[in-house]
Amino acid sequence: MRVLASLFILCIGFGVLAQSTEEETSDSGAKITFKETVHEFGEINQGDVVTHVFEYENTGNEPLIISNVRTSCGCTAPNWSREPLAPGELGELTIRFNSRGKSGMQNKIITITSNAQNSQERVRITGNVLRPAPAETDTEDGQ
């Protein structure tokens, strides 16, 4: 009976030890932290091309590598550094939005995939694309 009780206590002890080791390792690795996750362009004219730079930091303790950036529309183009970002360093993700052929409220989601603990993050751009005013015709002169 004492042997079974000793084995039971030993198993519980190993379980607690394994659990605390997992918690310690979950804090290691890269971590991407954006200064802002949404940018509002406001009102823009149809056909305008606008850009915004999202700044981020590697707040983890290992190098951060962004492997992919996907946009929700072909009208939105991302640009980012493919080089590893050391812990504590800042990086930039530039987003270019072409409003040609668009009108009304726009909401574009950009998905960032990396080796970070938070391996998928999203940022968003929004804006209201104004249609051009109709061209005026000169009817008074008969032209």
The first five atom37 places (N, CA, C, CB, O) and aatype in JSON, in Angstrom:
{
  "aatype": [12, 1, 19, 10, 0, 15, 10, 13, 9, 10, 4, 9, 7, 13, 7, 19, 10, 0, 5, 15, 16, 6, 6, 6, 16, 15, 3, 15, 7, 0, 11, 9, 16, 13, 11, 6, 16, 19, 8, 6, 13, 7, 6, 9, 2, 5, 7, 3, 19, 19, 16, 8, 19, 13, 6, 18, 6, 2, 16, 7, 2, 6, 14, 10, 9, 9, 15, 2, 19, 1, 16, 15, 4, 7, 4, 16, 0, 14, 2, 17, 15, 1, 6, 14, 10, 0, 14, 7, 6, 10, 7, 6, 10, 16, 9, 1, 13, 2, 15, 1, 7, 11, 15, 7, 12, 5, 2, 11, 9, 9, 16, 9, 16, 15, 2, 0, 5, 2, 15, 5, 6, 1, 19, 1, 9, 16, 7, 2, 19, 10, 1, 14, 0, 14, 0, 6, 16, 3, 16, 6, 3, 7, 5],
  "atom_mask": [
    [1, 1, 1, 1, 1],
    [1, 1, 1, 1, 1],
    [1, 1, 1, 1, 1],
    [1, 1, 1, 1, 1],
    [1, 1, 1, 1, 1],
    [1, 1, 1, 1, 1],
    [1, 1, 1, 1, 1],
    [1, 1, 1, 1, 1],
    [1, 1, 1, 1, 1],
    [1, 1, 1, 1, 1],
    [1, 1, 1, 1, 1],
    [1, 1, 1, 1, 1],
    [1, 1, 1, 0, 1],
    [1, 1, 1, 1, 1],
    [1, 1, 1, 0, 1],
    [1, 1, 1, 1, 1],
    [1, 1, 1, 1, 1],
    [1, 1, 1, 1, 1],
    [1, 1, 1, 1, 1],
    [1, 1, 1, 1, 1],
    [1, 1, 1, 1, 1],
    [1, 1, 1, 1, 1],
    [1, 1, 1, 1, 1],
    [1, 1, 1, 1, 1],
    [1, 1, 1, 1, 1],
    [1, 1, 1, 1, 1],
    [1, 1, 1, 1, 1],
    [1, 1, 1, 1, 1],
    [1, 1, 1, 0, 1],
    [1, 1, 1, 1, 1],
    [1, 1, 1, 1, 1],
    [1, 1, 1, 1, 1],
    [1, 1, 1, 1, 1],
    [1, 1, 1, 1, 1],
    [1, 1, 1, 1, 1],
    [1, 1, 1, 1, 1],
    [1, 1, 1, 1, 1],
    [1, 1, 1, 1, 1],
    [1, 1, 1, 1, 1],
    [1, 1, 1, 1, 1],
    [1, 1, 1, 1, 1],
    [1, 1, 1, 0, 1],
    [1, 1, 1, 1, 1],
    [1, 1, 1, 1, 1],
    [1, 1, 1, 1, 1],
    [1, 1, 1, 1, 1],
    [1, 1, 1, 0, 1],
    [1, 1, 1, 1, 1],
    [1, 1, 1, 1, 1],
    [1, 1, 1, 1, 1],
    [1, 1, 1, 1, 1],
    [1, 1, 1, 1, 1],
    [1, 1, 1, 1, 1],
    [1, 1, 1, 1, 1],
    [1, 1, 1, 1, 1],
    [1, 1, 1, 1, 1],
    [1, 1, 1, 1, 1],
    [1, 1, 1, 1, 1],
    [1, 1, 1, 1, 1],
    [1, 1, 1, 0, 1],
    [1, 1, 1, 1, 1],
    [1, 1, 1, 1, 1],
    [1, 1, 1, 1, 1],
    [1, 1, 1, 1, 1],
    [1, 1, 1, 1, 1],
    [1, 1, 1, 1, 1],
    [1, 1, 1, 1, 1],
    [1, 1, 1, 1, 1],
    [1, 1, 1, 1, 1],
    [1, 1, 1, 1, 1],
    [1, 1, 1, 1, 1],
    [1, 1, 1, 1, 1],
    [1, 1, 1, 1, 1],
    [1, 1, 1, 0, 1],
    [1, 1, 1, 1, 1],
    [1, 1, 1, 1, 1],
    [1, 1, 1, 1, 1],
    [1, 1, 1, 1, 1],
    [1, 1, 1, 1, 1],
    [1, 1, 1, 1, 1],
    [1, 1, 1, 1, 1],
    [1, 1, 1, 1, 1],
    [1, 1, 1, 1, 1],
    [1, 1, 1, 1, 1],
    [1, 1, 1, 1, 1],
    [1, 1, 1, 1, 1],
    [1, 1, 1, 1, 1],
    [1, 1, 1, 0, 1],
    [1, 1, 1, 1, 1],
    [1, 1, 1, 1, 1],
    [1, 1, 1, 0, 1],
    [1, 1, 1, 1, 1],
    [1, 1, 1, 1, 1],
    [1, 1, 1, 1, 1],
    [1, 1, 1, 1, 1],
    [1, 1, 1, 1, 1],
    [1, 1, 1, 1, 1],
    [1, 1, 1, 1, 1],
    [1, 1, 1, 1, 1],
    [1, 1, 1, 1, 1],
    [1, 1, 1, 0, 1],
    [1, 1, 1, 1, 1],
    [1, 1, 1, 1, 1],
    [1, 1, 1, 0, 1],
    [1, 1, 1, 1, 1],
    [1, 1, 1, 1, 1],
    [1, 1, 1, 1, 1],
    [1, 1, 1, 1, 1],
    [1, 1, 1, 1, 1],
    [1, 1, 1, 1, 1],
    [1, 1, 1, 1, 1],
    [1, 1, 1, 1, 1],
    [1, 1, 1, 1, 1],
    [1, 1, 1, 1, 1],
    [1, 1, 1, 1, 1],
    [1, 1, 1, 1, 1],
    [1, 1, 1, 1, 1],
    [1, 1, 1, 1, 1],
    [1, 1, 1, 1, 1],
    [1, 1, 1, 1, 1],
    [1, 1, 1, 1, 1],
    [1, 1, 1, 1, 1],
    [1, 1, 1, 1, 1],
    [1, 1, 1, 1, 1],
    [1, 1, 1, 1, 1],
    [1, 1, 1, 1, 1],
    [1, 1, 1, 0, 1],
    [1, 1, 1, 1, 1],
    [1, 1, 1, 1, 1],
    [1, 1, 1, 1, 1],
    [1, 1, 1, 1, 1],
    [1, 1, 1, 1, 1],
    [1, 1, 1, 1, 1],
    [1, 1, 1, 1, 1],
    [1, 1, 1, 1, 1],
    [1, 1, 1, 1, 1],
    [1, 1, 1, 1, 1],
    [1, 1, 1, 1, 1],
    [1, 1, 1, 1, 1],
    [1, 1, 1, 1, 1],
    [1, 1, 1, 1, 1],
    [1, 1, 1, 0, 1],
    [1, 1, 1, 1, 1]
  ],
  "atom_positions": [
    [[0.82, -1.18, 0.0], [0.0, 0.0, 0.0], [0.87, 1.26, 0.0], [-0.94, -0.01, 1.2], [0.58, 2.24, -0.68]],
    [[1.95, 1.21, 0.78], [2.85, 2.36, 0.83], [3.51, 2.6, -0.52], [3.93, 2.16, 1.91], [3.75, 3.75, -0.91]],
    [[3.79, 1.53, -1.23], [4.42, 1.66, -2.55], [3.47, 2.37, -3.5], [4.81, 0.28, -3.12], [3.9, 3.25, -4.26]],
    [[2.19, 2.0, -3.48], [1.21, 2.66, -4.35], [1.06, 4.14, -3.99], [-0.16, 1.95, -4.25], [0.97, 4.99, -4.89]],
    [[1.03, 4.45, -2.74], [0.91, 5.85, -2.31], [2.14, 6.64, -2.74], [0.73, 5.94, -0.79], [2.02, 7.78, -3.17]],
    [[3.31, 6.03, -2.61], [4.55, 6.71, -3.04], [4.56, 6.94, -4.54], [5.79, 5.88, -2.63], [4.95, 8.02, -5.0]],
    [[4.13, 5.96, -5.3], [4.07, 6.11, -6.76], [3.08, 7.21, -7.15], [3.66, 4.77, -7.42], [3.35, 8.0, -8.05]],
    [[1.95, 7.26, -6.46], [0.94, 8.28, -6.74], [1.5, 9.68, -6.48], [-0.31, 8.05, -5.88], [1.32, 10.58, -7.31]],
    [[2.17, 9.87, -5.37], [2.76, 11.17, -5.03], [3.85, 11.53, -6.04], [3.33, 11.14, -3.59], [3.97, 12.69, -6.44]],
    [[4.64, 10.56, -6.43], [5.7, 10.77, -7.41], [5.12, 11.21, -8.76], [6.53, 9.5, -7.58], [5.65, 12.13, -9.38]],
    [[4.05, 10.58, -9.2], [3.4, 10.94, -10.47], [2.83, 12.35, -10.42], [2.27, 9.94, -10.81], [2.97, 13.11, -11.38]],
    [[2.21, 12.72, -9.32], [1.66, 14.07, -9.17], [2.79, 15.09, -9.22], [0.88, 14.19, -7.83], [2.66, 16.14, -9.85]],
    [[3.9, 14.79, -8.56], [5.06, 15.69, -8.55], [5.61, 15.92, -9.95], [0.0, 0.0, 0.0], [5.92, 17.06, -10.31]],
    [[5.74, 14.85, -10.74], [6.24, 14.99, -12.11], [5.25, 15.78, -12.97], [6.48, 13.61, -12.73], [5.66, 16.56, -13.83]],
    [[3.97, 15.59, -12.74], [2.95, 16.34, -13.5], [3.04, 17.83, -13.23], [0.0, 0.0, 0.0], [2.94, 18.62, -14.17]],
    [[3.22, 18.22, -11.98], [3.36, 19.64, -11.63], [4.64, 20.2, -12.22], [3.36, 19.82, -10.1], [4.64, 21.32, -12.74]],
    [[5.72, 19.46, -12.16], [7.0, 19.9, -12.71], [6.9, 20.09, -14.23], [8.1, 18.88, -12.37], [7.39, 21.08, -14.75]],
    [[6.28, 19.16, -14.92], [6.13, 19.26, -16.38], [5.26, 20.46, -16.75], [5.52, 17.96, -16.96], [5.55, 21.15, -17.73]],
    [[4.23, 20.72, -15.99], [3.34, 21.84, -16.26], [4.07, 23.17, -16.08], [2.12, 21.79, -15.35], [3.9, 24.06, -16.91]],
    [[4.87, 23.32, -15.05], [5.59, 24.58, -14.84], [6.66, 24.78, -15.91], [6.22, 24.61, -13.44], [6.94, 25.92, -16.27]],
    [[7.25, 23.72, -16.43], [8.24, 23.84, -17.5], [7.57, 24.32, -18.78], [8.95, 22.5, -17.74], [8.15, 25.14, -19.49]],
    [[6.37, 23.83, -19.08], [5.64, 24.28, -20.27], [5.32, 25.76, -20.17], [4.36, 23.47, -20.45], [5.43, 26.48, -21.16]],
    [[4.92, 26.22, -19.0], [4.59, 27.63, -18.83], [5.8, 28.51, -19.05], [4.02, 27.87, -17.43], [5.69, 29.59, -19.65]],
    [[6.96, 28.08, -18.59], [8.18, 28.86, -18.76], [8.57, 28.97, -20.22], [9.32, 28.25, -17.97], [8.98, 30.04, -20.67]],
    [[8.44, 27.87, -20.99], [8.85, 27.89, -22.39], [7.84, 28.63, -23.26], [9.03, 26.48, -22.9], [8.2, 29.06, -24.36]],
    [[6.6, 28.79, -22.82], [5.6, 29.47, -23.65], [5.91, 30.96, -23.79], [4.2, 29.27, -23.07], [5.39, 31.6, -24.7]],
    [[6.74, 31.51, -22.9], [7.11, 32.92, -22.99], [8.32, 33.15, -23.89], [7.4, 33.47, -21.61], [8.68, 34.3, -24.16]],
    [[8.94, 32.08, -24.36], [10.12, 32.26, -25.21], [9.69, 32.31, -26.67], [11.14, 31.11, -24.98], [8.65, 31.76, -27.05]],
    [[10.49, 32.98, -27.47], [10.21, 33.1, -28.89], [9.97, 34.54, -29.27], [0.0, 0.0, 0.0], [9.98, 35.44, -28.43]],
    [[9.76, 34.75, -30.55], [9.45, 36.09, -31.07], [8.01, 36.44, -30.76], [9.72, 36.17, -32.6], [7.16, 35.56, -30.57]],
    [[7.73, 37.73, -30.7], [6.36, 38.2, -30.52], [6.22, 39.52, -31.27], [5.99, 38.38, -28.99], [7.01, 40.44, -31.06]],
    [[5.23, 39.61, -32.14], [5.01, 40.82, -32.92], [3.94, 41.66, -32.23], [4.59, 40.48, -34.38], [2.86, 41.17, -31.9]],
    [[4.26, 42.95, -32.03], [3.33, 43.87, -31.38], [3.21, 45.11, -32.26], [3.81, 44.24, -29.93], [4.19, 45.82, -32.48]],
    [[2.0, 45.36, -32.76], [1.76, 46.53, -33.61], [1.41, 47.74, -32.75], [0.63, 46.25, -34.62], [0.7, 47.61, -31.76]],
    [[1.92, 48.92, -33.14], [1.6, 50.16, -32.43], [0.14, 50.53, -32.64], [2.51, 51.31, -32.9], [-0.5, 51.09, -31.75]],
    [[-0.39, 50.21, -33.84], [-1.81, 50.4, -34.14], [-2.25, 49.27, -35.05], [-2.08, 51.8, -34.8], [-1.44, 48.74, -35.81]],
    [[-3.5, 48.88, -34.97], [-3.98, 47.79, -35.82], [-5.02, 48.24, -36.83], [-4.56, 46.69, -34.96], [-5.41, 47.47, -37.71]],
    [[-5.47, 49.49, -36.72], [-6.45, 50.03, -37.67], [-6.01, 51.43, -38.08], [-7.89, 50.07, -37.05], [-5.62, 52.24, -37.25]],
    [[-6.08, 51.69, -39.4], [-5.82, 53.05, -39.9], [-7.01, 53.49, -40.74], [-4.5, 53.12, -40.73], [-7.44, 52.77, -41.64]],
    [[-7.53, 54.67, -40.45], [-8.67, 55.26, -41.15], [-8.14, 56.33, -42.1], [-9.71, 55.86, -40.15], [-7.59, 57.34, -41.66]],
    [[-8.31, 56.13, -43.41], [-7.88, 57.12, -44.39], [-8.86, 58.29, -44.48], [-7.73, 56.47, -45.76], [-8.5, 59.36, -44.98]],
    [[-10.07, 58.1, -44.01], [-11.08, 59.15, -44.15], [-11.64, 59.13, -45.55], [0.0, 0.0, 0.0], [-11.77, 58.06, -46.16]],
    [[-11.98, 60.31, -46.08], [-12.53, 60.39, -47.43], [-11.4, 60.57, -48.44], [-13.53, 61.55, -47.54], [-10.54, 61.44, -48.28]],
    [[-11.42, 59.73, -49.46], [-10.45, 59.84, -50.55], [-11.21, 59.82, -51.87], [-9.38, 58.69, -50.49], [-12.3, 59.25, -51.96]],
    [[-10.63, 60.42, -52.88], [-11.27, 60.47, -54.2], [-11.01, 59.18, -54.95], [-10.78, 61.68, -55.01], [-9.92, 58.6, -54.87]],
    [[-12.0, 58.75, -55.69], [-11.86, 57.55, -56.5], [-10.67, 57.72, -57.44], [-13.15, 57.27, -57.3], [-10.54, 58.74, -58.11]],
    [[-9.8, 56.73, -57.49], [-8.6, 56.77, -58.31], [-7.35, 57.14, -57.54], [0.0, 0.0, 0.0], [-6.24, 56.94, -58.03]],
    [[-7.51, 57.69, -56.32], [-6.34, 58.03, -55.5], [-5.64, 56.75, -55.03], [-6.77, 58.88, -54.28], [-6.27, 55.72, -54.78]],
    [[-4.31, 56.84, -54.92], [-3.52, 55.76, -54.33], [-2.96, 56.31, -53.03], [-2.36, 55.26, -55.32], [-2.23, 57.31, -53.02]],
    [[-3.29, 55.66, -51.93], [-2.86, 56.13, -50.61], [-2.04, 55.04, -49.93], [-4.09, 56.53, -49.73], [-2.21, 53.85, -50.21]],
    [[-1.14, 55.45, -49.05], [-0.3, 54.5, -48.33], [-0.34, 54.8, -46.83], [1.15, 54.54, -48.85], [-0.61, 55.92, -46.39]],
    [[-0.05, 53.76, -46.08], [0.08, 53.9, -44.63], [1.14, 52.91, -44.15], [-1.29, 53.66, -43.89], [1.24, 51.8, -44.66]],
    [[1.93, 53.33, -43.16], [2.97, 52.48, -42.6], [2.53, 52.05, -41.19], [4.34, 53.23, -42.55], [2.34, 52.88, -40.31]],
    [[2.38, 50.74, -41.02], [2.11, 50.17, -39.71], [3.45, 49.82, -39.08], [1.17, 48.89, -39.81], [4.23, 49.07, -39.66]],
    [[3.73, 50.37, -37.91], [4.96, 50.07, -37.2], [4.72, 48.92, -36.22], [5.5, 51.33, -36.46], [3.66, 48.84, -35.59]],
    [[5.7, 48.05, -36.11], [5.61, 46.94, -35.17], [6.96, 46.73, -34.49], [5.16, 45.65, -35.88], [7.99, 47.22, -34.95]],
    [[6.91, 46.0, -33.38], [8.11, 45.72, -32.6], [8.16, 44.24, -32.27], [8.15, 46.57, -31.3], [7.13, 43.6, -32.06]],
    [[9.36, 43.71, -32.24], [9.55, 42.35, -31.76], [9.7, 42.43, -30.24], [10.81, 41.65, -32.43], [10.77, 42.76, -29.74]],
    [[8.62, 42.14, -29.52], [8.63, 42.21, -28.07], [8.97, 40.86, -27.44], [7.28, 42.7, -27.56], [8.86, 40.7, -26.22]],
    [[9.39, 39.91, -28.25], [9.79, 38.61, -27.75], [11.28, 38.57, -27.46], [0.0, 0.0, 0.0], [11.94, 39.61, -27.36]],
    [[11.8, 37.35, -27.32], [13.22, 37.2, -26.99], [13.99, 36.38, -28.03], [13.36, 36.54, -25.64], [15.1, 35.92, -27.76]],
    [[13.41, 36.21, -29.21], [14.09, 35.56, -30.33], [13.8, 36.35, -31.6], [13.62, 34.07, -30.48], [12.84, 37.12, -31.62]],
    [[14.6, 36.2, -32.66], [14.37, 36.95, -33.9], [12.99, 36.67, -34.5], [15.44, 36.61, -34.91], [12.5, 35.54, -34.49]],
    [[12.38, 37.73, -35.02], [11.06, 37.66, -35.65], [11.25, 37.62, -37.16], [10.17, 38.88, -35.24], [11.98, 38.43, -37.73]],
    [[10.57, 36.68, -37.81], [10.62, 36.58, -39.27], [9.18, 36.57, -39.79], [11.4, 35.3, -39.73], [8.41, 35.66, -39.48]],
    [[8.83, 37.58, -40.58], [7.52, 37.62, -41.23], [7.64, 36.82, -42.52], [7.03, 39.1, -41.51], [8.44, 37.16, -43.4]],
    [[6.87, 35.76, -42.63], [6.97, 34.88, -43.8], [5.96, 35.22, -44.89], [6.77, 33.45, -43.37], [6.2, 34.91, -46.06]],
    [[4.84, 35.86, -44.53], [3.83, 36.16, -45.54], [2.92, 37.28, -45.04], [3.0, 34.91, -45.87], [2.65, 37.42, -43.85]],
    [[2.46, 38.08, -46.0], [1.46, 39.11, -45.71], [0.41, 38.99, -46.81], [2.09, 40.57, -45.65], [0.72, 39.15, -48.0]],
    [[-0.82, 38.7, -46.42], [-1.93, 38.55, -47.37], [-2.91, 39.7, -47.2], [-2.65, 37.2, -47.17], [-3.15, 40.17, -46.09]],
    [[-3.45, 40.15, -48.31], [-4.46, 41.21, -48.28], [-5.79, 40.64, -48.74], [-4.03, 42.41, -49.18], [-5.84, 39.61, -49.42]],
    [[-6.87, 41.31, -48.37], [-8.2, 40.82, -48.71], [-8.64, 41.25, -50.1], [-9.21, 41.3, -47.69], [-9.74, 40.89, -50.54]],
    [[-7.8, 42.01, -50.81], [-8.19, 42.53, -52.12], [-6.93, 42.82, -52.94], [-9.06, 43.82, -51.98], [-5.9, 43.19, -52.39]],
    [[-7.02, 42.64, -54.24], [-5.9, 42.95, -55.12], [-5.59, 44.43, -55.2], [0.0, 0.0, 0.0], [-4.54, 44.81, -55.72]],
    [[-6.48, 45.27, -54.71], [-6.27, 46.72, -54.72], [-5.34, 47.17, -53.58], [-7.61, 47.45, -54.61], [-4.97, 48.34, -53.5]],
    [[-4.98, 46.23, -52.72], [-4.15, 46.54, -51.55], [-2.84, 45.76, -51.67], [-4.88, 46.18, -50.21], [-2.84, 44.54, -51.82]],
    [[-1.72, 46.49, -51.62], [-0.41, 45.86, -51.79], [0.47, 46.09, -50.56], [0.29, 46.4, -53.06], [0.62, 47.23, -50.12]],
    [[1.05, 45.01, -50.01], [1.93, 45.15, -48.84], [3.41, 45.18, -49.24], [1.69, 44.0, -47.86], [3.79, 44.66, -50.29]],
    [[4.22, 45.79, -48.39], [5.66, 45.78, -48.54], [6.27, 45.7, -47.14], [6.18, 47.04, -49.32], [5.92, 46.5, -46.27]],
    [[7.17, 44.75, -46.92], [7.79, 44.57, -45.61], [9.18, 43.98, -45.78], [6.92, 43.66, -44.7], [9.51, 43.45, -46.84]],
    [[9.97, 44.07, -44.74], [11.34, 43.53, -44.76], [11.29, 42.02, -44.54], [12.23, 44.21, -43.69], [10.58, 41.54, -43.66]],
    [[12.06, 41.3, -45.35], [12.13, 39.85, -45.2], [13.27, 39.45, -44.26], [12.33, 39.19, -46.56], [13.46, 38.26, -44.01]],
    [[14.01, 40.42, -43.75], [15.13, 40.14, -42.84], [14.61, 39.88, -41.43], [16.13, 41.33, -42.84], [13.61, 40.47, -41.02]],
    [[15.28, 39.0, -40.66], [14.88, 38.77, -39.27], [14.99, 40.06, -38.45], [15.76, 37.67, -38.64], [15.9, 40.87, -38.65]],
    [[14.05, 40.23, -37.55], [14.01, 41.4, -36.68], [14.39, 40.96, -35.27], [12.6, 42.09, -36.7], [13.7, 40.14, -34.66]],
    [[15.49, 41.5, -34.75], [15.98, 41.1, -33.43], [15.02, 41.57, -32.33], [17.39, 41.68, -33.19], [14.25, 42.5, -32.54]],
    [[15.07, 40.92, -31.18], [14.24, 41.35, -30.05], [14.46, 42.83, -29.73], [14.54, 40.49, -28.8], [15.6, 43.29, -29.66]],
    [[13.37, 43.57, -29.54], [13.44, 44.98, -29.21], [13.52, 45.9, -30.41], [0.0, 0.0, 0.0], [13.38, 47.11, -30.26]],
    [[13.74, 45.36, -31.62], [13.84, 46.2, -32.81], [12.45, 46.51, -33.38], [14.71, 45.52, -33.87], [11.49, 45.78, -33.15]],
    [[12.39, 47.62, -34.14], [11.16, 48.05, -34.79], [11.2, 47.72, -36.27], [10.94, 49.56, -34.58], [12.27, 47.72, -36.89]],
    [[10.04, 47.43, -36.82], [9.9, 47.16, -38.25], [8.72, 47.94, -38.8], [0.0, 0.0, 0.0], [7.92, 48.5, -38.06]],
    [[8.62, 47.95, -40.13], [7.54, 48.68, -40.8], [6.87, 47.79, -41.85], [8.06, 49.97, -41.45], [7.54, 47.07, -42.59]],
    [[5.56, 47.87, -41.89], [4.75, 47.21, -42.91], [4.02, 48.32, -43.66], [3.73, 46.16, -42.28], [3.15, 48.99, -43.11]],
    [[4.39, 48.52, -44.93], [3.77, 49.58, -45.74], [2.63, 48.98, -46.55], [4.82, 50.25, -46.67], [2.8, 47.98, -47.24]],
    [[1.46, 49.61, -46.46], [0.28, 49.17, -47.18], [-0.11, 50.26, -48.18], [-0.9, 48.85, -46.21], [-0.25, 51.42, -47.81]],
    [[-0.28, 49.86, -49.45], [-0.68, 50.78, -50.51], [-2.06, 50.36, -50.99], [0.36, 50.8, -51.69], [-2.27, 49.2, -51.36]],
    [[-3.01, 51.31, -50.99], [-4.38, 51.05, -51.43], [-4.68, 51.87, -52.66], [-5.39, 51.37, -50.3], [-4.54, 53.1, -52.64]],
    [[-5.09, 51.21, -53.75], [-5.46, 51.87, -54.99], [-6.98, 51.89, -55.07], [-4.83, 51.15, -56.24], [-7.62, 50.84, -55.16]],
    [[-7.57, 53.08, -55.05], [-9.03, 53.21, -55.0], [-9.68, 53.23, -56.38], [-9.4, 54.46, -54.26], [-10.89, 53.44, -56.48]],
    [[-8.92, 53.02, -57.44], [-9.49, 53.02, -58.78], [-10.58, 51.94, -58.88], [-8.4, 52.77, -59.85], [-10.36, 50.79, -58.52]],
    [[-11.74, 52.33, -59.35], [-12.86, 51.41, -59.5], [-13.61, 51.11, -58.23], [0.0, 0.0, 0.0], [-14.55, 50.31, -58.24]],
    [[-13.24, 51.72, -57.14], [-13.91, 51.5, -55.85], [-14.8, 52.69, -55.53], [-12.87, 51.26, -54.71], [-14.54, 53.8, -56.0]],
    [[-15.83, 52.48, -54.74], [-16.64, 53.59, -54.25], [-17.31, 53.18, -52.94], [-17.7, 54.02, -55.29], [-17.6, 52.0, -52.71]],
    [[-17.55, 54.17, -52.11], [-18.17, 53.91, -50.82], [-17.17, 53.47, -49.77], [0.0, 0.0, 0.0], [-15.96, 53.58, -49.97]],
    [[-17.69, 52.98, -48.65], [-16.84, 52.55, -47.54], [-16.03, 51.31, -47.93], [-17.7, 52.25, -46.28], [-16.55, 50.36, -48.51]],
    [[-14.76, 51.36, -47.59], [-13.84, 50.26, -47.86], [-13.24, 49.79, -46.54], [-12.71, 50.68, -48.86], [-12.9, 50.6, -45.68]],
    [[-13.12, 48.48, -46.4], [-12.56, 47.86, -45.19], [-11.66, 46.73, -45.65], [-13.69, 47.34, -44.21], [-12.16, 45.67, -46.05]],
    [[-10.36, 46.92, -45.61], [-9.41, 45.94, -46.12], [-8.61, 45.35, -44.96], [-8.47, 46.58, -47.17], [-8.05, 46.08, -44.14]],
    [[-8.56, 44.03, -44.91], [-7.86, 43.33, -43.83], [-6.55, 42.77, -44.38], [-8.75, 42.19, -43.24], [-6.51, 42.18, -45.46]],
    [[-5.49, 42.97, -43.61], [-4.17, 42.48, -43.97], [-3.76, 41.46, -42.9], [-3.13, 43.66, -44.07], [-3.74, 41.77, -41.71]],
    [[-3.43, 40.23, -43.33], [-3.06, 39.15, -42.41], [-1.56, 38.92, -42.49], [-3.84, 37.84, -42.74], [-1.02, 38.68, -43.57]],
    [[-0.91, 39.0, -41.34], [0.53, 38.86, -41.25], [0.84, 37.5, -40.61], [1.16, 40.03, -40.41], [0.35, 37.19, -39.53]],
    [[1.65, 36.69, -41.3], [2.05, 35.38, -40.8], [3.54, 35.42, -40.48], [1.73, 34.25, -41.84], [4.35, 35.87, -41.29]],
    [[3.91, 34.95, -39.27], [5.31, 35.0, -38.84], [5.62, 33.81, -37.95], [5.61, 36.32, -38.1], [4.77, 32.95, -37.69]],
    [[6.86, 33.78, -37.49], [7.29, 32.73, -36.57], [7.02, 33.11, -35.11], [8.77, 32.44, -36.76], [7.51, 32.43, -34.2]],
    [[6.27, 34.16, -34.88], [6.01, 34.65, -33.52], [5.07, 33.73, -32.76], [5.42, 36.06, -33.58], [4.41, 32.87, -33.34]],
    [[5.03, 33.92, -31.45], [4.07, 33.21, -30.61], [2.66, 33.47, -31.11], [4.21, 33.63, -29.12], [1.84, 32.55, -31.19]],
    [[2.39, 34.71, -31.45], [1.12, 35.1, -32.07], [1.34, 35.06, -33.58], [0.64, 36.55, -31.58], [1.51, 36.1, -34.22]],
    [[1.35, 33.86, -34.15], [1.83, 33.62, -35.51], [0.97, 34.29, -36.6], [1.88, 32.15, -35.77], [1.46, 34.51, -37.71]],
    [[-0.27, 34.6, -36.32], [-1.09, 35.34, -37.28], [-1.69, 36.56, -36.59], [-2.22, 34.44, -37.88], [-2.4, 36.45, -35.59]],
    [[-1.39, 37.71, -37.15], [-1.94, 38.97, -36.66], [-2.64, 39.65, -37.82], [-0.84, 39.88, -36.06], [-2.36, 39.36, -38.98]],
    [[-3.56, 40.55, -37.52], [-4.28, 41.28, -38.56], [-4.24, 42.78, -38.27], [-5.74, 40.8, -38.66], [-4.35, 43.22, -37.13]],
    [[-4.08, 43.53, -39.35], [-4.25, 44.98, -39.29], [-5.3, 45.32, -40.34], [-2.89, 45.76, -39.54], [-5.62, 44.5, -41.2]],
    [[-5.84, 46.55, -40.26], [-6.95, 46.9, -41.14], [-6.84, 48.34, -41.58], [-8.29, 46.66, -40.44], [-6.43, 49.21, -40.81]],
    [[-7.22, 48.59, -42.84], [-7.34, 49.96, -43.32], [-8.79, 50.17, -43.74], [-6.35, 50.24, -44.52], [-9.44, 49.26, -44.26]],
    [[-9.27, 51.38, -43.5], [-10.64, 51.72, -43.9], [-10.63, 53.1, -44.54], [-11.61, 51.66, -42.69], [-9.71, 53.89, -44.34]],
    [[-11.66, 53.38, -45.27], [-11.81, 54.69, -45.88], [-13.08, 54.76, -46.7], [0.0, 0.0, 0.0], [-13.67, 53.74, -47.05]],
    [[-13.48, 55.97, -47.01], [-14.67, 56.2, -47.82], [-14.21, 56.77, -49.16], [-15.68, 57.17, -47.1], [-13.69, 57.88, -49.23]],
    [[-14.41, 56.0, -50.23], [-14.0, 56.43, -51.56], [-15.16, 57.2, -52.19], [-13.6, 55.2, -52.46], [-16.26, 56.69, -52.37]],
    [[-14.86, 58.46, -52.53], [-15.87, 59.34, -53.13], [-15.85, 59.2, -54.64], [-15.63, 60.8, -52.72], [-14.79, 59.2, -55.25]],
    [[-17.03, 59.09, -55.23], [-17.13, 59.05, -56.69], [-16.85, 60.44, -57.25], [-18.53, 58.56, -57.13], [-17.15, 61.44, -56.6]],
    [[-16.27, 60.49, -58.44], [-16.04, 61.8, -59.03], [-17.37, 62.47, -59.39], [-15.15, 61.68, -60.29], [-18.35, 61.81, -59.71]],
    [[-17.37, 63.79, -59.31], [-18.58, 64.54, -59.67], [-18.84, 64.36, -61.16], [-18.43, 66.06, -59.32], [-17.89, 64.27, -61.94]],
    [[-20.13, 64.3, -61.56], [-20.42, 64.17, -62.99], [-19.89, 65.38, -63.75], [-21.94, 64.01, -63.23], [-19.93, 66.51, -63.25]],
    [[-19.39, 65.14, -64.96], [-18.87, 66.23, -65.77], [-20.01, 67.14, -66.2], [-18.12, 65.68, -67.01], [-21.08, 66.68, -66.61]],
    [[-19.75, 68.44, -66.11], [-20.77, 69.4, -66.51], [-20.7, 69.61, -68.02], [-20.59, 70.76, -65.77], [-19.62, 69.67, -68.6]],
    [[-21.87, 69.72, -68.63], [-21.92, 69.99, -70.08], [-22.4, 71.41, -70.3], [-22.85, 68.96, -70.81], [-23.23, 71.92, -69.55]],
    [[-21.9, 72.01, -71.3], [-22.24, 73.41, -71.62], [-23.37, 73.38, -72.63], [-20.99, 74.22, -72.18], [-23.13, 73.19, -73.82]],
    [[-24.63, 73.57, -72.16], [-25.79, 73.52, -73.05], [-26.3, 74.9, -73.4], [-26.9, 72.71, -72.41], [-27.11, 75.02, -74.32]],
    [[-25.88, 75.95, -72.72], [-26.4, 77.3, -72.98], [-25.9, 77.84, -74.32], [-25.99, 78.25, -71.85], [-26.63, 78.56, -75.0]],
    [[-24.69, 77.51, -74.7], [-24.14, 78.04, -75.94], [-24.47, 77.17, -77.14], [-22.65, 78.18, -75.83], [-24.1, 77.49, -78.26]],
    [[-25.16, 76.07, -76.9], [-25.5, 75.18, -77.99], [-24.34, 74.32, -78.42], [0.0, 0.0, 0.0], [-24.38, 73.73, -79.5]],
    [[-23.35, 74.24, -77.64], [-22.17, 73.44, -78.0], [-22.29, 72.04, -77.5], [-20.91, 74.05, -77.45], [-21.39, 71.23, -77.71]]
  ]
}
